[in-house]
Amino acid sequence: MKRLLKRIAASILACIFTLGACGAAFAMEEGDSRVVLGADLNDEQRAEAIEFFGVTGEEIPLLTVTNKDERQYFEGKLPDKRLGHHAWSSIYIKAAAPGAGLDITTHNINYCTAEMYENALISAGITDARIIIWAPRPISGTAALTGIYKAYEDMTGRMLDDAAKDLGIEELIATGELAEYIGSEEALSIIRDLKKILDETRHMSDEDVMTRINEIADEYDAELTPEQAKQVFTLARMFEGLSAEEIQQRLVNMAKAAQKANKFTETVQSVIRSIGEFLETIGNFFAEIWDKWFGGNN
């Protein structure tokens, strides 16, 4: 455990001090909201979705996502049976205060978990929002991510960077594919650990990165096929294009996700202690910031 915490702390420091900087995604205005409905819902299902979102009678802009929109991002990357030929999944999104993180719930989604959506959206640069994902019957839910992208762009008036959207899509696919073979929690853990060592992998050869990926999988008693390892490798190289600011935001949101599981305080305090071992002179600074943001003694 201590070795893992040291690795997390080292990665945080590396992200802050060694990576190049570039612009962040545009922010949504707190309180602004959108509903994006699957284009193939009938009138009864549309009404059911709006009622489930709890926005009946509210004047919220309604958008539509089609199977064509979905295939624009996923076709050729997922089996056709996952994509189907209809768009059923629908979403409600409401922008939260800066720093609030993502609060995601799902209903009738059997392929993408809330955690998978969360990680994919963070990688795409979408943070600080309450999101509900709904479908009339159990389905994969891949159209929902496309719908969230569409809502975000409508709310901000700016297009998400294509590379950012592709990164979110690739992460959702890689995690979902792994989850089918090794379990959802293990798949999420492998991808999260990979994010924490981007400062290492960016300087590694392709062969060394593949070796490191398999080592991380071994830590979770998971054996990846060559195809799975290659998929994770592709994702790793995409992650390496992130800026320091973007990675910092992703790490903060990962910490907030731990807070929801009542594990945050202990983890953060341990990370702070590990940071002190690496850079003692600023240990108190990190402790003060973390306590101010997240109430370290609560």
N, C-alpha and C positions, 0 to 999 in steps of 0.2 A: 504493500500500500504506500509506504513512504517513498519507494522508488517511483511509483506512478505519479504521486503528487509532485515530486521533484521534476518529473518530465513535463507535467502540466505547467508548473511554474516557469520552467525554462522556456517553454514554448510561448507563454504569455510575454515574457521579457523579450524574446526574439522578435515576436510580432510587433511589439511596441518600438523597439530600437533599431531593427535591422532591415525592415522591409520598406520599399518605396511607397510614396503616398500618391493617391489619386482621388477624384471626386466620389462622393457617396450618392446613393439614390435619393430622389426627391421625396420629401416627407408629405404625408397626408395631413389634412387639417383635422385636428381633434374633433370628434363628434360627427364628422362627415360619414355617410354610409351609402352602400349600394346593395342591390339584390341582383344576382345574375342567375337566370333560370335556364335550364336545359331546353334547347329548342324543340325537343320532341315530347315534352310533357303536354298532356291534354289539359283542358281548362280546369277540370277537377283537381288534377295533380298540381297545377300551378297555384291554385287556391290553397291546397294542403301545404305546399312549401312555404308560402307566405305566412300562413297561420303558424307553422312550426317555428319559423324565424321570430315570431312574436312581433311582427310589424304590421299587422292588419290595421288598415285605416291610416297608417302613416304615409306621408308623401315622400317616398324614397325613389330615386331614379331606378328604373328597371332595365337591365341589359339582358342580352341573350347570348348563349354560347352554343355553337353547332358542332357536330361531329367533324365537319371540315376544319373548324378552328383547332379542334383537338388533334386531328391528324397532321396538322401543320407542324406540330412539335414532336409527336410521338410515332408517326408512321415510320416503319423500318427499324424502330428501336424496341418496340414491344410486339409480341405476337398479335395477329389480327383479332384473335378471340378476346383479347383484353380491350381492344378499342371498339369492337363492334361497329355498328353503322348508325347508332343513335346517340344523342346526347341527353342523358337523364339527370345527371348530378347537377345540383344547384348550390349556390353559396350566398351567404349574407356576410358582409364585412362592415365593421364600424371602426373608424380610426380611434385609437386610444392616445393618451398623453405620451409625449416623448419619454422613452425609458421604461414604459409599461410592459413591453415584451408582447409576445403572441399568446392568445388564449384561444385554442382551437378545439372544437367538438365535432364529432361526426355521427351520422345516423344512416344506417343501411350501406355503409362503405366497407367492403370486405377485402380489399387489396391494399389500399393506402391507409396507414394508421395516422392518428393525429400527430404523433411524433415525426413520422415521415414527412407529412405536409410541413410541419414546423421547420425542420431542418432544411427542406428544399426551399422554402420561402426565405429563410434567413440567408441562404446562399445566393438567392436571387436579389437580395437587398430589400426585402419587404419585412418590416418589423412594426411593433406597436399597434396591434389591432386585435379586436375580437372577431373571430371567424367561425361561422357555423356552416357545415357541409352536409347536405341532405340529398337523399334519393328516395324514390317511391318504393323501391325494392332493392335487395342486396346486389350491388354492382361494384366494379373496380374503383370508380371515382377519379379516373385520370382526367376527365373533362373538367373537374372542379379546379384543378391547378390552373388550367387555361382560363377558366372563369375568373379566378382571383387576379391573374395577370391583367385581364381585360378591365376588371373593376379598379385596380390600382392605377392603371393608365388613365382611366376616365376621371378618377378622383384627383389626380395630380395634374392632369393636362399634359403630361409628358410620357413619352414612350420609354419603357424599360429597355436598357441596353440588351441587344440580342444575345451577347455573350453571357450576361447575367441570367437571362431566361433559360438559355441552354444549360447553364450550370445547374439551375434548380431542377430542370427536367431530368438531366443525367443523374443527379443525386437521388431523385425519387425512384427512377428506374433501377439504378444499381442497388439501392437499399431494398426495394421490393423484390428484385430477383434473388438477392441473397437470403432475404427473409423466408422465401419459400423452401429453402434447403437447410438453413441453419437456425432459423427462428428470428423473430422480429427484433428482440432485445439485443441478441448477439450481432445482428447485421447493423443496427444503429450504433452499437458500441465500436465496431470496427471502423465505420465511417467517421465517427467522432474522434477516435484516437488518431486517425489519419490526418484530420484537420489540425490536430495539436502539434504535429511534427513537420508542418510545411516548410519551416525554416531549414530542416534537414534535407527533406526530399528534393527541394529545388536545386540542391547542389550535388545530387546523386546521379549516377548513371541509371539508365532504364533498368538494367539488370539488378542494380542495388535496390532500386525502389520496389521492384517485384519481390525481392527477398524480404524487404522490410514489411511489405503488405502481408506476406505469408507468416512472418513472425508475429505480427499483431493478431492474425487469425488464430495462430497456435495458442496465444494467451487466453483465448476464449474457447479452446478445444474445438475449433472449427477448421475443417480441411476444405480449402477452396479448389475448385477445378481450374485448369488453365484458363478457360473462358471467363470464369468469375473473377479470377485474379487480374486478367487483362482489363475487364470492365472497371474494376476498382482502380487500376493503374491509370486508365484514361481519365477517371474522375480526379485522381490526385494531380495529374498534370494541369487539369482545368482549375483546380483550387489554387495552384501556385500562381495564377494570374491575378489573385486578389491583392488589394493594397493593405497596408498596415491598418488603416482606419476601418476598412471593411472587416478584416479578421478580428480586430478588437470588438467590434459590434457583435459579431457572431459568437465570440467567447462570452461576452456579457449575457447574451440571450440564452446560451447554453446553461449558464449559472442560474438564470432566472427559471429555467425549466426544472432544474434541480430543486429550487426553492418550492415549487408547486408540489414536489414529492416529499417535502419536509426534510430534505437532506442538505439544504443549501448552507445553513449557518456553519455546520460542522465542516463541510467541504471547503468553504471559503476561508475559514479560520486556519485550516490546515495548509491551504495554498499560500496564505499570507506568511505563515511561519516558514514554509519552504522558500518563498521569495526572499525572506530575510537571510536565508543561508546563502543565496546566490548574490544578493546585493543588499547587504545589511543597512547601508546608509540611507536607503529609501524605504525600508520596511515599514516604518511608522507612517510614512505618507500613504502607502497602499492601505494600511489598516484604517486610517482615518477616512479615506475615500470610501472604502467598502462599508464601514460602519455607518457613514452618513447616508449612503445610498440604500443600504439594505437592512439597517438596524442590527448590527452584528451580535448584540447581546440579547435579542428577542428570541 
